[in-house]
Amino acid sequence: MALLDFNGISHCEAEALKGEPNALYTLGLAYCTGQGVSIDLVAAHKWFNLAAMQGSREARDMRGEISQEMNAIQIAEAQRQAREWLASRH
């Protein structure tokens, strides 16, 4: 996996706004590994969830893996953020 810099994160965010599954997945990776951003499993879960909803198997698998490190409140918050993100696009 390539290291992401701040500009890479900005590019991924711009592509994510278009619903691009690879960008959504890459943002999840960035937040779960701390590449270009602080580690944030809630944000990672949100991005993986959004990518999984677009058909990304890798995102679905990663979402499952990090869910094991999260509590129910964190998972619920990630799901809430994903719903909010989706609603903001329409």
Buried (B, 14 or more C-beta within 10 A) or exposed (E): EEEBEEEBBEBBBEBBEEBBBBBBBBBBBBBBBEBBBEEBBBBBBBBBBBBBBBEBEBBBEBBEEBBEEBEEEBBEBBBEBBEEBEEEEE
